[in-house]
Amino acid sequence: MRHTLSIIVADEPGELSRIVGLFSARGFNIETLSVGESLDTRWSRVTIVTRGDDRTIHQIVKQCERLARVREVQDVTTRPHIEREMALITVSASAGVDRQEVLSLVSVFRAKVVDISHTQLIVEASGNKEKIDTFIELLRPIGVTDITRTGYIAINRLAASLGEEEVSRKDAKAQSV
């Protein structure tokens, strides 16, 4: 099964290498990897998509948690969450029917044209994997010449966070009685 892990790690040289090394040393494959600054600039959020059964993923999470400068590890797949990926797609489309077809697809998929020449367009699309894959497949017959994909980023849904806060408040209240 596909799992998305969210790891908060110190924003220091070599930290990403340690996490990737952990996966590599244990023979776990990383399908996508995305890293970016968090709200607190001392920490970065690493989003990793990997495959494995629940036992294997639980093992990966526990091993990541043991790393010295890892603050938090979550398998966001087990909670309500939002995942997004971005793709930049170069499409051959001279003025005329092909270009109009690309622009129609851009509109339907809520993508946007970010660069244009007499013979090509670069289109930016974001969404879940299925949406990006479908968009690319519809563009292929027109003439896709290059694709760059970011990999996933993910965040817990607000309703899930609120539900956990409510449970925590109830637990705290019950303990104080």
RAZI-V824208 format. One record per backbone hydrogen bond with DSSP energy under -0.5 kcal/mol. NH is the residue of the N-H (numbers start at 1). CO is the residue of the C=O. E is the energy in kcal/mol with one decimal. If there is no record, write none. Layout:
nh | co | e
NH | CO | E
NH | CO | E
//
This chain:
nh | co | e
3 | 50 | -3.2
5 | 3 | -0.5
5 | 48 | -3.3
6 | 74 | -2.9
7 | 5 | -0.5
7 | 46 | -2.9
8 | 72 | -2.8
9 | 7 | -0.6
9 | 44 | -2.6
10 | 69 | -2.6
11 | 42 | -3.0
12 | 10 | -1.9
15 | 12 | -1.7
18 | 14 | -1.7
19 | 15 | -1.8
20 | 16 | -2.7
21 | 17 | -2.4
22 | 18 | -1.7
23 | 19 | -1.7
24 | 20 | -2.7
25 | 21 | -3.0
26 | 22 | -1.1
27 | 24 | -1.5
28 | 23 | -2.7
31 | 29 | -0.6
31 | 49 | -2.9
32 | 49 | -1.2
34 | 47 | -2.1
36 | 45 | -1.7
38 | 40 | -0.5
38 | 43 | -2.0
41 | 39 | -0.7
43 | 40 | -2.4
44 | 9 | -3.2
45 | 36 | -3.0
46 | 7 | -3.2
46 | 44 | -0.6
47 | 34 | -3.2
47 | 45 | -0.5
48 | 5 | -2.4
48 | 46 | -0.6
49 | 32 | -2.3
50 | 3 | -2.4
50 | 48 | -0.5
51 | 29 | -0.5
52 | 1 | -2.3
57 | 53 | -2.4
58 | 54 | -2.5
59 | 55 | -1.9
60 | 56 | -2.3
61 | 57 | -2.7
62 | 58 | -2.4
63 | 59 | -2.3
64 | 60 | -2.5
65 | 61 | -2.4
66 | 62 | -1.0
67 | 64 | -1.4
70 | 67 | -1.5
71 | 8 | -2.5
71 | 69 | -0.6
72 | 8 | -1.3
74 | 6 | -2.4
76 | 4 | -1.4
76 | 74 | -1.1
77 | 4 | -0.9
78 | 75 | -1.6
79 | 76 | -1.6
82 | 155 | -2.9
84 | 153 | -2.2
85 | 127 | -1.9
87 | 125 | -2.7
88 | 148 | -2.8
89 | 87 | -0.5
89 | 123 | -2.8
90 | 146 | -2.6
91 | 89 | -0.5
91 | 121 | -3.0
92 | 143 | -3.4
93 | 91 | -0.6
93 | 119 | -2.3
95 | 118 | -0.7
99 | 94 | -1.0
100 | 96 | -2.2
101 | 97 | -2.5
102 | 98 | -2.3
103 | 99 | -2.5
104 | 100 | -2.2
105 | 101 | -2.3
106 | 102 | -2.7
107 | 103 | -1.9
108 | 104 | -2.3
109 | 105 | -2.5
110 | 107 | -1.0
111 | 106 | -2.5
112 | 124 | -2.2
114 | 112 | -0.5
114 | 122 | -2.9
115 | 122 | -1.3
117 | 120 | -2.8
121 | 91 | -2.3
122 | 115 | -2.7
123 | 89 | -2.8
123 | 121 | -0.5
124 | 112 | -3.4
125 | 87 | -2.4
127 | 85 | -2.0
132 | 128 | -2.2
133 | 129 | -2.9
134 | 130 | -2.5
135 | 131 | -2.4
136 | 132 | -2.4
137 | 133 | -2.4
138 | 134 | -2.0
139 | 135 | -1.5
140 | 136 | -1.8
141 | 137 | -0.6
142 | 139 | -1.2
143 | 139 | -1.5
144 | 140 | -0.6
145 | 90 | -2.7
146 | 90 | -1.2
148 | 88 | -2.3
150 | 86 | -2.5
153 | 84 | -2.1
155 | 82 | -1.9
157 | 80 | -2.4
161 | 157 | -1.7
162 | 158 | -2.8
163 | 159 | -2.1
164 | 160 | -1.9
165 | 161 | -2.2
166 | 162 | -2.3
167 | 163 | -2.0
168 | 164 | -2.6
169 | 165 | -2.5
170 | 166 | -2.3
171 | 167 | -2.6
172 | 168 | -2.6
173 | 169 | -2.5
174 | 170 | -2.6
175 | 171 | -2.0
176 | 172 | -1.5
177 | 173 | -0.8
//
